């Protein structure tokens, strides 16, 4: 099937500078203190990528990221998602079993997971007991669920990424998402090939939530729907552009050759369960 490259226009200089400074600060944090991820050689192509998650992966951010990957030479992408699910055990969907199935089927080099949006109500254990967010045991128990997932699948791929929740001013989630994001960061620090991708700081302006943010042309765009959680089409692209350097730093994602720049892109395979 023919492929084309996505149109790429550099953002305004000030926007690029700001993104670089924030990214360098984040990478410095990930390489110091209690975060043990060492520097590594890039994953070379051809690269097989499996993307999994809830509606945040199924929405416009996941779509934009999958299309970006699919536009690159020698990259296969499988995007699989199910809305209103997660890793807390509260939702009647087994992401460990589903991820296992996807890994056996596609044998990917890279696993990208985007969970947590539906996990801050409670953790449900196998004995049926629920631990609500305000329960002192919530953090420990949710961290155990996340760790079990990463421990199971990190050894099966060359890179595993956990994407944190983006910024929100939702009265509930604005308090809870930073807690789960911190858990994702801490769990990833335990595994040499696992990366936490911090979307919160890349979806703010000067650290403050904004309903509108500049796109790559410097034009302000509405980035969230009324729920203050799910990205709009423009918001998905802006978030993708902001987080792409984390993947470029570890994966050898070559630009599409000029002779296919105007042809049809490889479609990513998408599964909505």
CORLIN-V230491 format. One record per pair of residues at least 24 apart in sequence whose ideal C-beta (glycine too) atoms are under 10 Angstrom apart, sorted by the first residue. I is the first residue (numbers start at 1). J is the second residue. D is the distance in Angstrom with one decimal. If there is no record, write none. Layout:
i: [I/I]
j: [J/J]
d: [D/D]
This chain:
i: [1/1/1/1/1/2/2/2/2/2/2/3/3/3/3/3/3/3/3/3/3/3/3/3/3/4/4/4/4/4/4/4/4/4/5/5/5/5/5/5/5/5/5/5/5/5/5/6/6/6/6/6/6/6/6/6/6/6/7/7/7/8/8/8/8/8/8/9/9/9/9/10/10/11/11/11/11/11/11/11/11/12/12/12/12/12/12/13/14/14/15/15/15/15/15/15/15/15/15/16/18/18/18/18/18/19/19/19/19/19/19/20/22/22/22/22/22/22/22/23/23/23/23/23/23/23/23/24/25/25/26/26/26/26/26/26/26/26/27/27/27/27/27/29/29/29/30/30/30/30/30/30/30/30/33/34/34/34/34/35/35/35/35/35/35/36/36/36/36/36/37/37/37/37/37/37/37/37/37/37/38/38/39/39/40/40/40/40/40/40/41/41/41/42/42/42/42/42/42/42/42/43/43/43/43/43/43/43/43/43/43/43/44/44/44/44/44/44/45/45/45/45/45/45/45/45/45/46/46/46/46/46/46/47/47/47/47/47/47/47/47/47/47/47/47/47/47/47/48/48/48/48/48/48/48/48/48/48/48/48/48/49/49/49/49/49/49/49/49/49/49/49/49/49/49/49/49/49/49/50/50/50/50/50/50/50/50/50/50/50/50/50/50/50/50/50/50/50/50/51/51/51/51/51/51/51/51/51/51/51/51/51/51/51/51/51/52/52/52/52/52/52/52/52/52/52/52/52/52/52/52/52/52/52/53/53/53/53/53/53/53/53/53/53/53/53/53/53/53/53/53/54/54/54/54/54/54/54/54/54/54/54/54/54/54/54/54/54/55/55/55/55/55/55/55/55/55/55/55/56/56/56/56/56/56/56/56/56/56/56/56/56/56/56/56/57/57/57/57/57/57/57/57/57/58/58/58/58/58/58/58/58/59/59/59/59/59/59/59/59/59/59/59/60/60/60/60/60/60/60/60/60/60/60/60/60/61/61/61/61/61/61/61/61/61/61/61/61/61/61/61/61/61/62/62/62/62/62/62/62/62/62/63/63/63/63/63/63/63/64/64/64/64/64/64/64/64/64/64/64/64/65/65/65/65/65/65/65/65/65/65/65/65/66/66/66/66/66/66/67/67/67/67/67/67/67/68/68/68/68/68/68/68/68/69/69/69/69/69/69/69/69/69/70/70/70/70/70/70/71/71/71/71/71/71/71/71/72/72/72/72/72/72/72/72/73/73/73/73/73/73/73/74/74/74/75/75/75/75/75/75/75/75/75/76/76/76/76/76/76/77/77/77/77/77/77/77/77/77/78/78/78/78/78/78/78/78/79/79/79/79/79/79/80/80/80/80/80/80/81/81/81/81/81/82/82/82/83/83/83/83/84/84/85/85/85/85/85/86/86/86/86/86/86/86/86/86/86/86/86/87/87/87/87/87/87/87/87/87/87/87/87/87/87/87/87/87/88/88/88/88/88/88/88/88/88/88/88/88/88/88/88/88/88/88/88/89/89/89/89/89/89/89/89/89/89/89/89/90/90/90/90/90/90/90/90/90/90/91/91/91/91/92/93/95/95/96/96/96/96/96/98/98/99/99/99/99/100/100/100/102/102/103/103/103/103/104/106/107/107/108/108/108/108/108/108/109/109/109/109/110/110/110/110/110/110/110/110/110/111/111/111/111/111/111/111/111/111/111/111/111/112/112/112/112/112/112/112/112/112/113/113/113/113/113/113/113/113/113/113/113/114/114/114/114/114/114/114/115/115/115/115/115/115/115/115/115/116/116/116/116/116/116/116/116/116/116/116/116/116/116/117/117/117/117/117/117/117/117/119/119/119/119/119/119/119/120/120/120/120/120/120/120/120/121/121/133/133/133/133/133/134/138/138/138/138/139/139/139/139/139/140/142/142/142/142/142/143/143/143/143/143/143/144/144/145/145/146/146/146/146/146/146/147/147/147/147/147/147/148/149/150/150/150/150/150/150/150/151/151/151/151/153/153/154/154/154/154/154/154/154/155/155/157/157/158/158/158/159/159/159/159/159/159/160/160/160/160/160/161/161/161/161/161/161/161/161/161/161/161/162/162/162/162/162/162/162/163/163/163/163/163/163/163/163/164/164/164/164/164/164/164/164/164/164/165/165/165/165/165/166/166/166/166/166/166/166/166/166/166/166/166/166/166/166/166/166/167/167/167/167/167/167/167/167/167/167/167/167/167/167/167/167/168/168/168/168/168/168/168/168/169/169/169/169/169/169/170/170/170/170/170/171/173/173/173/174/174/177/193/195/195/195/195/196/197/197/197/197/198/198/199/199/199/199/199/201/202/202/202/202/202/202/202/203/203/203/203/203/203/211/212/213/213/213/214/215/216]
j: [263/264/265/266/267/260/262/263/264/265/266/70/71/72/73/75/256/257/260/261/263/264/265/266/267/71/256/260/261/262/263/264/265/266/68/71/72/73/255/256/257/258/260/261/262/263/265/64/67/68/70/71/72/237/255/256/261/265/71/216/261/68/71/216/241/255/256/215/216/217/218/216/217/214/215/216/217/218/238/241/242/214/215/216/217/218/219/218/214/218/213/214/215/216/217/218/238/241/242/216/202/205/206/214/242/202/241/242/243/244/245/245/198/201/202/204/207/242/245/198/201/202/242/243/245/246/249/245/198/201/185/196/197/198/201/202/245/246/195/198/245/246/249/185/196/198/185/188/189/195/196/197/198/246/189/185/186/189/190/185/186/188/189/190/196/188/189/190/191/192/188/189/190/191/192/193/194/195/196/250/192/193/249/250/158/159/192/193/249/250/158/250/252/158/159/248/249/250/251/252/253/109/110/157/158/159/193/247/250/251/252/253/74/109/158/251/252/254/72/73/74/75/109/251/252/253/254/73/74/75/76/109/252/72/73/74/75/76/77/108/109/110/158/159/251/252/253/254/74/75/76/77/78/106/107/108/109/110/111/157/158/75/76/77/78/79/106/108/109/110/111/112/157/159/161/247/251/253/268/76/77/78/79/80/99/102/103/105/106/107/108/109/110/111/112/113/153/157/269/77/78/79/80/81/102/108/110/111/112/113/114/161/163/268/269/270/78/79/80/81/82/85/95/98/99/102/103/111/112/113/114/115/153/271/79/80/81/82/83/85/86/87/95/112/113/114/115/116/117/162/163/81/82/83/84/85/86/87/91/93/95/113/114/115/116/117/118/119/81/82/83/84/85/114/117/118/229/230/272/81/83/114/115/116/117/118/163/165/166/199/229/230/231/236/239/81/82/83/112/113/114/115/117/163/82/83/114/230/270/271/272/273/83/114/117/225/229/230/231/232/233/235/236/223/225/230/231/232/233/234/235/236/237/238/239/240/114/163/166/199/203/223/230/231/232/233/235/236/237/238/239/240/243/112/114/163/231/236/239/240/268/270/231/233/236/237/240/268/270/231/233/234/235/236/237/238/239/240/241/243/244/112/114/163/236/237/239/240/241/243/244/247/268/112/240/267/268/269/270/236/237/240/265/266/267/268/237/240/241/244/247/253/265/268/110/112/240/244/247/251/253/266/268/256/265/266/267/268/269/253/255/256/260/261/265/266/268/251/252/253/254/255/256/265/266/253/254/255/256/257/260/266/252/253/254/109/110/251/252/253/254/256/266/268/106/108/109/266/268/269/106/108/110/112/266/267/268/269/270/102/105/106/108/268/269/270/271/112/268/269/270/271/272/106/269/270/271/272/273/114/270/271/272/273/271/272/273/117/118/272/273/117/118/115/117/118/119/273/115/116/117/118/119/120/121/123/142/145/146/180/113/115/116/118/119/123/142/145/146/147/148/149/150/162/180/183/184/115/116/118/119/120/121/122/123/124/125/130/131/133/138/141/142/145/146/180/119/122/123/124/125/126/128/130/131/141/142/145/118/119/120/121/122/123/124/130/131/145/118/119/121/124/124/273/145/149/145/148/149/152/153/271/273/149/152/153/156/152/153/156/153/271/152/153/156/157/156/269/156/157/153/156/157/158/159/160/157/158/159/251/157/158/159/160/161/193/247/250/251/150/153/154/156/157/158/159/160/161/162/193/194/157/159/160/161/162/163/195/197/247/146/149/150/153/160/161/162/163/184/194/197/161/162/163/164/165/197/199/145/146/149/162/163/164/165/180/184/142/146/162/163/164/165/173/176/177/179/180/181/183/184/165/166/168/173/177/180/229/230/145/146/165/176/177/180/183/165/172/173/175/176/177/179/180/172/176/172/175/176/179/180/176/176/179/180/183/179/180/182/183/186/183/179/180/183/184/187/180/182/183/184/186/187/183/187/183/187/180/183/184/186/187/188/183/186/187/188/190/191/187/187/184/187/188/190/191/193/194/187/190/191/194/191/194/187/188/190/191/192/193/194/191/193/193/194/193/250/251/193/194/195/247/250/251/188/191/193/194/195/188/193/194/195/196/197/243/246/247/250/251/187/188/194/195/196/197/198/195/196/197/198/199/239/243/246/188/196/197/198/199/200/201/202/203/243/198/199/200/203/229/198/199/200/201/202/203/204/209/223/224/229/230/231/235/239/242/243/199/200/201/202/203/204/205/207/208/209/210/213/223/224/228/239/200/203/209/224/227/228/229/230/208/209/210/211/224/228/209/224/227/228/229/228/227/228/229/209/228/229/250/246/247/249/250/246/243/245/246/247/243/246/231/239/242/243/246/242/238/239/241/242/243/245/246/231/235/238/239/242/243/235/238/238/239/242/238/241/241]
d: [9.4/7.0/8.9/6.0/7.6/6.8/9.7/4.1/4.6/8.2/8.3/7.7/6.8/8.9/7.7/9.7/6.4/9.3/5.5/9.7/6.1/6.5/5.1/4.6/9.3/6.9/6.8/5.9/6.2/6.0/4.5/5.5/4.7/8.8/9.9/5.2/8.2/9.3/6.5/3.4/8.1/8.3/6.9/5.0/8.7/8.9/7.4/9.1/6.7/6.3/9.2/4.8/9.4/9.6/9.8/8.1/9.6/7.2/9.8/9.5/8.9/9.4/9.4/7.7/9.0/8.3/10.0/9.0/5.2/6.0/9.8/6.8/9.1/7.1/7.6/4.5/7.2/6.4/9.5/7.5/9.7/7.0/9.8/8.5/7.7/3.9/9.5/9.3/9.1/8.4/9.2/5.6/8.9/7.9/9.5/6.4/10.0/9.5/9.6/9.2/9.8/8.8/8.6/9.8/10.0/7.1/8.2/6.0/9.9/9.9/7.5/8.1/9.0/5.7/6.4/9.2/9.4/8.5/10.0/9.4/9.2/7.9/8.5/9.2/5.4/7.5/8.6/9.7/9.9/8.3/9.8/9.1/8.9/5.4/6.8/8.4/9.7/8.2/10.0/9.9/9.0/8.3/7.5/8.7/9.9/8.6/7.9/8.3/7.7/7.5/7.0/9.9/8.6/9.6/8.6/9.7/7.7/6.1/9.6/7.4/8.4/7.9/4.2/9.5/8.4/9.6/5.5/7.4/8.6/7.1/7.1/6.6/9.5/8.0/6.3/8.1/7.3/6.5/8.7/9.9/6.1/9.6/9.6/9.7/9.0/8.6/7.8/7.5/9.9/7.1/10.0/9.2/9.3/9.8/9.6/9.0/7.9/6.0/6.2/4.6/9.0/5.6/6.7/9.3/4.9/5.9/9.6/9.8/6.4/5.0/6.3/9.2/9.2/9.1/9.6/8.7/4.7/9.8/8.0/7.0/3.9/6.8/9.0/8.4/5.5/7.8/6.7/8.4/3.8/7.0/7.2/8.4/9.8/8.2/9.9/6.7/5.1/7.4/9.1/8.3/5.1/6.3/8.6/9.3/6.0/7.3/7.3/9.9/9.6/7.9/4.6/8.2/8.0/5.9/6.6/4.3/5.2/7.2/10.0/9.2/9.8/6.6/6.8/5.0/7.2/8.8/8.9/5.9/7.1/4.5/7.9/6.6/9.4/9.2/9.6/9.0/8.3/9.7/8.8/9.1/8.0/4.9/8.1/7.1/7.8/5.1/6.8/8.9/5.7/9.3/4.2/9.2/7.2/5.4/7.3/9.1/9.7/8.2/9.7/6.8/6.9/4.4/7.0/7.9/9.5/9.3/8.8/8.1/4.6/7.9/7.5/9.2/9.5/8.2/10.0/9.1/8.8/7.9/5.2/6.8/8.9/9.8/6.8/7.2/5.8/6.8/9.9/7.2/7.3/5.3/7.5/8.2/9.7/9.4/8.8/8.3/5.4/8.4/9.8/8.2/8.7/10.0/8.5/8.1/5.9/3.4/5.6/8.8/8.5/9.8/7.7/6.4/6.7/6.0/6.8/5.1/6.0/9.7/8.7/9.3/9.1/9.9/7.0/6.1/8.1/5.5/5.7/8.9/6.9/8.3/4.1/7.1/8.6/9.4/6.9/8.2/8.8/6.7/9.6/8.3/9.3/5.1/8.2/8.1/5.2/9.2/7.9/7.5/8.1/9.3/7.9/7.0/7.9/9.6/9.7/4.5/9.2/9.6/8.1/8.0/4.1/8.3/9.5/8.1/7.6/6.3/9.1/9.7/8.1/9.3/6.1/9.3/9.0/9.6/10.0/9.3/9.6/5.4/6.2/9.2/9.2/9.2/6.5/9.8/9.7/7.9/5.1/6.5/4.8/8.2/6.7/2.9/7.4/9.9/8.5/8.8/8.0/8.6/8.0/8.4/9.7/10.0/8.7/5.0/9.9/9.7/7.4/4.1/8.2/9.1/4.9/6.0/8.4/8.9/6.7/9.3/9.4/7.7/9.9/8.9/9.4/8.6/9.7/8.4/6.4/9.2/8.8/8.3/7.8/8.6/8.2/9.7/9.3/4.5/4.8/8.9/7.6/4.0/8.3/9.9/9.5/7.7/9.2/9.0/8.2/9.5/8.5/4.9/9.8/7.5/7.7/8.2/9.1/9.4/9.3/9.0/3.9/8.7/7.1/9.9/9.4/8.5/6.8/9.2/8.4/6.5/9.1/6.0/8.6/6.5/8.7/8.4/9.7/9.5/9.0/9.1/9.9/9.5/8.0/8.7/7.1/9.2/7.0/9.9/5.8/4.6/6.5/4.5/9.1/9.3/8.6/5.6/9.5/9.9/5.0/7.3/9.6/9.0/9.3/4.7/6.0/7.1/6.4/9.6/8.8/8.8/5.4/8.0/6.1/6.8/8.5/9.3/9.1/9.3/7.4/9.7/9.4/8.6/9.8/6.7/8.7/9.9/7.8/9.2/7.5/8.0/9.3/8.3/8.6/8.3/9.7/9.3/9.5/9.5/8.0/8.9/3.9/6.9/8.9/6.5/8.2/5.4/7.4/7.2/4.9/8.2/7.4/9.0/5.5/6.9/4.7/7.0/9.2/9.7/8.5/7.7/4.3/8.2/7.0/8.2/7.9/7.3/6.2/7.2/8.8/7.2/4.0/9.5/8.4/8.0/8.7/8.9/5.5/7.7/9.4/6.4/9.1/8.4/4.8/6.4/7.1/4.5/4.0/9.0/9.4/9.9/9.5/8.9/9.8/9.3/8.6/5.0/7.6/9.4/6.1/9.1/7.6/4.9/5.7/9.8/8.4/5.6/9.7/9.8/9.4/10.0/9.9/8.7/8.7/7.5/4.0/8.0/7.6/6.7/4.8/6.5/9.8/9.4/9.1/9.8/9.1/8.6/6.0/6.2/9.1/9.2/9.0/8.8/6.1/4.0/6.4/7.5/9.8/8.9/9.7/8.8/9.1/6.2/7.7/7.3/9.9/6.3/5.5/6.9/4.4/7.1/9.8/10.0/6.4/8.5/9.7/8.4/9.7/7.6/9.9/7.1/9.5/7.5/6.1/6.4/8.2/9.5/7.5/7.6/8.1/6.0/9.1/7.9/8.0/8.8/9.9/8.7/9.8/6.9/5.6/7.4/9.4/9.0/8.9/9.2/10.0/8.5/5.9/8.7/9.5/9.9/6.2/4.7/7.1/8.3/6.0/6.5/4.8/7.6/7.3/9.8/8.2/8.6/6.6/9.5/5.8/8.2/7.6/4.7/9.2/7.5/4.8/7.2/9.4/10.0/9.4/9.7/8.5/7.9/4.6/8.3/6.9/9.5/8.3/8.1/9.5/7.5/8.5/8.3/7.3/6.9/5.4/7.1/9.2/9.9/9.9/8.7/7.8/4.4/8.8/8.7/8.9/8.9/9.7/8.0/8.2/7.6/8.5/9.9/9.2/8.6/8.5/9.1/8.6/8.5/8.6/7.2/5.3/9.8/9.2/7.0/9.7/4.5/7.4/8.5/7.0/6.1/9.6/9.6/7.8/8.0/8.9/6.4/8.5/8.3/8.8/9.5/8.8/9.6/6.1/9.4/9.1/7.7/6.8/8.9/3.8/7.0/7.3/6.0/9.3/8.8/8.9/9.1/6.0/7.9/9.4/9.7/9.7/8.3/9.8/9.9/6.6/8.9/8.6/6.7/9.9/9.5/8.5/6.8/6.0/10.0/9.9/9.3/9.4/4.8/9.2/7.0/6.4/9.7/9.4/9.3/9.7/8.3/5.8/6.5/9.0/4.9/9.1/8.8/9.0/5.0/9.8/7.2/9.2/9.6/8.6/8.9/5.4/6.9/7.6/6.0/10.0/5.6/8.7/8.1/7.4/9.3/9.8/9.1/9.8/8.8/9.0/4.5/8.5/5.8/5.0/8.3/8.2/7.3/9.4/6.4/8.9/8.9/5.6/7.9/6.7/8.6/5.7/7.0/7.9/7.2/6.2/4.6/7.2/8.4/9.8/7.6/4.9/7.8/5.4/9.4/7.4/7.3/8.5/9.7/7.3/5.7/7.0/7.3/5.4/6.9/10.0/9.4/8.2/4.6/8.6/5.9/9.5/7.2/8.9/9.8/6.4/6.4/5.2/5.2/5.9/9.2/9.7/10.0/9.8/9.7/6.7/6.6/9.2/8.3/9.5/4.3/6.0/9.3/7.6/3.9/8.7/9.2/8.7/8.3/8.4/9.7/7.2/8.5/6.1/9.2/9.2/7.8/5.0/7.7/8.4/4.4/4.7/9.4/8.9/8.4/4.7/8.1/9.8/9.4/9.0/9.2/9.9/8.7/8.5/6.4/7.4/8.8/4.8/5.7/9.8/9.1/4.5/9.1/8.2/8.9/5.5/9.3/9.4/7.3/4.4/6.2/9.0/9.3/7.6/6.4/7.4/8.2/9.0/9.2/6.8/9.0/9.2/7.0/9.2/5.7/9.9/4.9/8.1/8.6/8.5/9.9/6.4/7.5/5.9/9.5/9.2/9.0/7.1/9.2/3.9/6.2/9.4/9.2/8.4/8.1/7.9/5.9/7.0/9.1/9.3/9.9/5.5/8.9/8.9/7.7/7.9/5.8]
